[in-house]
Amino acid sequence: MQFDIRGILGCINGPSGVAATDATVQALVIPPYPGPQGSGPTLIKPTPPNKQFTRGITHVTRVSYTMGDTAFLIYLARPFNYTYLTTAIAANGTSAVCFDDPGIYSTNYKYPCPGGIPGRAADNGIAANDYVAIQLLDGTFHVSKVTSVSTFTLTLTTALPNNGIGAAIGAPVYFFGQVTTDLHPITGWINPNYAPVVSTVDSAWTDSTAGIMSAFNPGDPLLFYSPNTTHKGTLNFVTGFYAAV
């Protein structure tokens, strides 16, 4: 696959230099195209009828990882679906009230799809231990594992930052499910993964021709996930680019 350089909107350089803690999961957002340089991140508005997403598709070309002395897989994840908040979340909040259950693909699937719904994975209602990414008021994304679910209200394991920035009504909530095991409803596959070389400073997951992974839809964040099963590793950097749709 080749891209006309005129269709490149910008580069991805990060997250980078992120060291983990032993036996503690790393779940880091690779954000969607933020908009023209100097404009600040674009607030995504997924609520009908006036939906608004960014125009670029995220392409990851290289993940550099330093593995410790115990092998495990690292993952790049696409969202399975999305929903949106019906109640604002204050800074330091842990409760996310959503419009619907994004894991019930048969009735709540929101991406364009021939036939209306995907057919490669069964309904997978959101539950404890699933991951979500919520866009905050400054345009950045907050990632958390879900502790529990009551109807469409999620209790988040990780509170929003306690810095005065919360999330607004209508903010997107991207659903990543259980990253290492759940099937993507479009592909029917688990998320792409890679086994870094043990005790290697730069174990490179890379493809310079077409990239190792791209988002399916404009406006979608991707998720870097490392289980750090026993001993910690370090994400050195993620590189890639945003391509015009």
N, C-alpha and C positions, 0 to 999 in steps of 0.2 A: 504494500500500500504506500503510495506517495502523496505528498501534500504540496500544493502550490504555496510558496512562502507568503504570497499575498493574502492567504487565508489564515495565517497565524496571527492571533490576537494578542498573545502574551505568553510569558514563560512561567513555569512552576519551579520554584526553588525553595522547597521546604515542605513539611517540617524538617528540621535539621539539628544534629547534635543533641538528640533527646535520649538520655540514658534512662534505663528502667531500674526498678527495684526488684530484687529477687522474688520470684513467684508472684509478681503483680502484673496484671494485664496492662499493656499499652493499647489505647484506642485513640487514634489521632486523625482529625479531619484533614483531608486534602480539599480545599474549598473550590467551589465552582468559579467560573470566570467572574471577577469582581466588577467589570466595567472598564471604560477607558481610564488610562493612567491619570491619576490626580483627582478622579471623581469620587473615590471612596467606595467601599463595598456596596453592591446593589442589594436592596431589600427585596426578597422574593415574595410575591403575593400569589399564593396558590388558590385563593378563594374564588369561586365562580361568582358572577359571570366574567369578571375582568381579570383573568389570570395573567400574571406577569412573571417571566423567568428571564435569566440572563441568556445571551445568545450563543455563547461559546460551549463547545464540548471539551471536557477535560481528557487529556491523553497523558498517561504516565509512561515514561521511557526508561527510567532507571530508579531502582531502590538500592541504596548502599547500606549494608547492615553489618555490624560487628557482633559476631556470635561468641558467647562464652564457651564453656567447656561441656555444655550439654545441648544436644541437638533438639530442635523443635521447628515447626513450620511457622512462617509468617504469612499474612494474608493481605490482599487488597479486595475490598468489598464495594459492590454497587448497592444502592438502596433497592429494596424489593418493591417498595411502594411508599406513599407519603400520605399524611393527613395534615391537619392544621389545628392550632389552638382556638378554643372558643372562650377561654378566659386568660387574661394576662398572667404572667408569672413575674413576681417581684425578684429583685436581686436576692440571692441566697435561698431561693425557693426550691422545693423538691416535689411539687405537685403539678402535673401537666394534664389539663383537661382538654381532651381531643374531640374532634368532630365525629370521628368514627374509628373503627378498628382497622388499621391498614393491612393487617394480616389476613383479613377475610377477602381474598381476591375476587371471589365469585360475585360479590355485590359492591365492593368498595374500591376496586382497582381504578386508578386515576390517570395512568399514562395512556397515550394513544396505543391502541392494540387492535389489529384486525379481528373482527368478531366481538370486540368490546372487552373481553377478559382473556388473560393468558391461560394456557392449558397445560403447562409443563410441570406445575407443582400444585399440590392440594392446598386448600385453605390452611393458614398457619397463624391462628389468632395470636395477637401480641400477648406476651406473658413474662413472668419473672425470668431474668437472665438474658432477655433480648436487649439489643442496643438500639438507641435512637440518637439522632442529631437534630437539635432545635436551633433555628436562627435567632440570634439576639438582636436587640434594637440597634446595635452598632454594626450589624451586618456580619459579624463573626458567628461561628457555630459552637454550640455546647454539646459535648458527647456524654452520654451516661448509659450505664446499664440500668435496666428496669428492675426495681425491687419487688413490686407487686402491681396488680391491675384490678381496678374495681369499675366494671362497665367500661367507660372510655377514659377513666382517670388513671394516669400512670404515677406511681411513686418512684422517683428517681433515686438511684444510689448516690450519685454525685450531685450536690446542690449547684445551682447556677452561681457564677462568680458573685462575691459579696462586694461589688464595686459600684453599685447604683445603676447598673445596666441589667435590665430584665428582658423579657420577651413579650411581644405585643399580641393581642387578639389577632388571629389570622396568620400568625407566624408558622412557617412550615415545620413539620415534624417528620423527618425522614426515618423510615423503618428499615433496620439492617438485620433483624432477627438474631438468632444465635449464629454468629459469624462463621464458626468452624464447621457447622453441621447442616444448617438449613439450605434448602434448594432455592435458587433464584426462579421466580415464576415464569420468566421469559426463556431462560436456557435449560432449566431443569437440572443444572449442575450446582455443586458447591462453589464457593468463591475461589478465584484463582489464588494459588499458594505456592510457596517456594521454600526449599530447605537450605538455609545458609550453611556455609562450611564452618564446622566447629573451630573455634580459636583462630578465626581469620578476621583481620582488621577491616577489610573491605570485601565482603562477600556480595558480589554485584548481581542483582536480578535485573536483567537488562535486555533490550532489543532496540537497536538504533535504527532499524528500518521502519517498523510499523508501531513500535511501542509495545509494552507488555500488557497494557489494559487501557480501555477508555470508558467513559460514562456512556450510557445509552441515550440520555436525554439532556438537553441544555438546562442549566440550573442545578444539576445534581451534584452534591458533594460526594466524594469517595472517602472510604475509611481505611486507614492503615491499622492493622491489628496484629499484635504480637502477644501470645499467651504467656511468654516468659515462664514456661512450665516449671523449671527448677532454678536455673541460674539466669541472671539478667543478660540482656543484650542491649546494644545501642543502635538506634536508628541514626545513621550518619547524615543522610539527606535523601530527599525524593526530588527528581527532576522530571520535567515534561513540558507540555505546552497546551494552550487553549486554541482550538481551531474553530473558525466560523462555521455555523450551521449552513 
